Amino acid sequence: GVPASSSGALHAGAGAAPAGAAPAGAAVPGVRSDASALQKQVSKFRSGSAPRTEKFRKLLREPIVNLDALRELAWSGIPARLRPLCWRLLLGYVPPNRDLREGVLSRKRGEYRNLVEEYYNPILEETRIANANANANG
């Protein structure tokens, strides 16, 4: 007889998965499919490529941001580092005029602090009084 190594019997299964392994293409719990991983990489590339990021930076450096151009550029995704500013602009939370932005943000933050104090401090005070009364009576 011919030895197994020269007959090709051992080589026939060279690409086969080890015993107990999932067959090729089968879903494995906890492991993303190749298609999903590839899709994420493509999406990451589209929104975060260097030339695309530079287009965003150039647009955001303008004294007054063109919101229509920003909206069009953002349609395919916004680079992660630029998302906070882009979304603030697109949602109208800050003005497109660069010189006014810091003042508007400062005013809005102050308004927020005042609202928190106005609405939550009375609740906290009532809770403190109720707890003090419960401890005195308890």
Secondary structure, DSSP 8 states (H G I E B T S, - for coil): ---HHHHTTTTTTTTS--TT---TT---TT---HHHHHHHHHHHHHHH-HHHHHHHHHHHHSSB--HHHHHHHHTT---GGGHHHHHHHHTTSS-SBHHHHHHHHHHHHHHHHHHHHHHHHHHHHHHHHHHHHHHHH-
